Amino acid sequence: SAVAFLDISKAGKALGRAFLVTEKQFHDIHMQEGPGSHWYSEVVRLDDIAGIPAYTFTCVEEKTKEPIEKVSEAYIEVIRKGIREMHPDIPEKKIRAYIESCV
């Protein structure tokens, strides 16, 4: 199975899904996902969302991109639905093309 990372080595924007959580909840989620491991070792400050500070965690190590065929359809659907919730103005075809360009 595949996972998704935010590539912070490049400038630009990424589409995704945001959740409003407390600092403690964010820490708990990060702990569950494995901080300091080879998966989610880096906490990253993002642009504010509606005036609220935003953070994510990601992997800073170079990972090999998996071909789209190796990514489970269920995982792609979770990402697609999250982008759709945050960006309802983007046509479905463009969301699918964006996801395919990331793997």
Summary of the structure (lengths in Angstrom):
residues: 103
radius of gyration: 14.1
end to end distance: 12.4
largest distance: 38.2
contacts: 203
relative contact order: 0.20
helix: 38%
strand: 17%
